[in-house]
Amino acid sequence: MIEVKLKCFSQVKYALGTDEMTFELEDGITCSELETIVRQTTEGKLKDIDLRIAINQEYVKDDTELKDGDEVVLIPPVQGG
């Protein structure tokens, strides 16, 4: 098992109702699999939102494997106003 921290901003924060979550996950899980878990948790609130993924402050590919202690950020599109 590994433990990762998810930092939540913008639409992700509003959809989850928190700015940070911790997940205990199976070894070998990828960041796209974590994204799927997060999307399921939001009951469709992130359905049509494209998210970029960063691990430890670096953008990564969807198939990047998570490691114990990683900090993951799901980054929604930039909003202006």
The 8 nearest C-alpha neighbors of each residue, nearest first, counted from 0:
[[1, 25, 26, 24, 23, 2, 67, 27],
 [2, 0, 67, 24, 23, 26, 25, 66],
 [1, 3, 23, 67, 22, 68, 24, 21],
 [4, 2, 69, 68, 22, 21, 70, 67],
 [3, 5, 21, 70, 20, 71, 69, 22],
 [6, 4, 71, 20, 19, 72, 70, 21],
 [5, 7, 19, 72, 18, 71, 4, 20],
 [8, 6, 18, 12, 11, 19, 5, 72],
 [9, 7, 12, 11, 10, 18, 6, 74],
 [8, 10, 12, 11, 13, 7, 75, 74],
 [11, 9, 13, 12, 14, 8, 75, 45],
 [12, 10, 14, 13, 7, 9, 8, 15],
 [13, 11, 7, 8, 18, 15, 9, 17],
 [12, 14, 16, 10, 11, 15, 9, 17],
 [13, 15, 11, 12, 41, 16, 44, 10],
 [16, 14, 12, 17, 13, 41, 11, 40],
 [17, 15, 13, 12, 14, 18, 11, 7],
 [18, 16, 12, 15, 19, 7, 13, 20],
 [17, 19, 7, 12, 6, 8, 16, 20],
 [20, 18, 6, 5, 7, 17, 21, 4],
 [21, 19, 5, 4, 22, 6, 18, 17],
 [20, 22, 4, 3, 5, 2, 23, 19],
 [23, 21, 3, 2, 24, 4, 20, 5],
 [22, 24, 2, 1, 0, 3, 21, 25],
 [25, 23, 1, 0, 22, 2, 26, 28],
 [24, 26, 0, 28, 1, 27, 23, 2],
 [27, 25, 0, 28, 1, 24, 66, 65],
 [28, 26, 64, 25, 29, 65, 66, 24],
 [27, 29, 26, 64, 65, 25, 32, 30],
 [30, 28, 64, 32, 63, 31, 62, 65],
 [29, 31, 33, 32, 61, 63, 65, 34],
 [30, 32, 34, 61, 33, 29, 35, 62],
 [33, 31, 35, 29, 34, 30, 28, 36],
 [34, 32, 30, 36, 35, 31, 37, 29],
 [33, 35, 31, 37, 32, 36, 38, 30],
 [36, 34, 32, 38, 33, 37, 39, 31],
 [37, 35, 33, 39, 34, 38, 40, 32],
 [36, 38, 40, 34, 39, 35, 33, 41],
 [37, 39, 35, 41, 40, 36, 34, 45],
 [40, 38, 36, 37, 41, 42, 35, 43],
 [39, 41, 37, 38, 42, 36, 15, 43],
 [40, 42, 38, 44, 39, 43, 14, 15],
 [43, 41, 40, 39, 44, 38, 45, 46],
 [44, 42, 46, 45, 41, 38, 39, 40],
 [43, 45, 41, 46, 14, 42, 38, 47],
 [46, 44, 48, 43, 47, 38, 41, 14],
 [45, 47, 43, 44, 48, 38, 42, 49],
 [48, 46, 45, 49, 44, 43, 50, 38],
 [47, 49, 45, 46, 50, 75, 76, 10],
 [50, 48, 75, 47, 51, 76, 45, 74],
 [49, 51, 75, 74, 73, 48, 52, 76],
 [52, 50, 74, 73, 75, 53, 49, 58],
 [51, 53, 73, 58, 72, 74, 59, 50],
 [54, 52, 58, 57, 72, 59, 56, 71],
 [53, 55, 71, 56, 57, 70, 58, 69],
 [54, 56, 70, 57, 69, 71, 53, 72],
 [55, 57, 54, 53, 58, 70, 72, 71],
 [58, 56, 53, 54, 55, 59, 52, 71],
 [57, 59, 53, 52, 54, 56, 60, 51],
 [60, 58, 53, 52, 57, 63, 61, 54],
 [59, 61, 62, 63, 58, 52, 30, 31],
 [62, 60, 31, 63, 30, 59, 29, 52],
 [61, 63, 29, 60, 64, 31, 30, 59],
 [64, 62, 29, 61, 60, 30, 65, 59],
 [65, 63, 29, 28, 27, 62, 30, 66],
 [66, 64, 29, 28, 30, 63, 69, 27],
 [67, 65, 69, 68, 1, 64, 3, 26],
 [66, 68, 1, 2, 69, 3, 65, 0],
 [67, 69, 3, 2, 66, 70, 4, 1],
 [70, 68, 3, 67, 66, 55, 71, 4],
 [69, 71, 4, 55, 54, 3, 5, 68],
 [72, 70, 54, 5, 53, 4, 6, 69],
 [71, 73, 6, 53, 5, 52, 74, 7],
 [74, 72, 52, 51, 50, 75, 53, 71],
 [73, 75, 51, 50, 72, 52, 76, 8],
 [76, 74, 50, 49, 77, 51, 73, 10],
 [77, 75, 78, 74, 50, 49, 48, 51],
 [78, 76, 75, 79, 74, 9, 10, 80],
 [79, 77, 76, 80, 75, 9, 10, 74],
 [80, 78, 77, 76, 9, 75, 10, 8],
 [79, 78, 77, 76, 9, 10, 75, 8]]
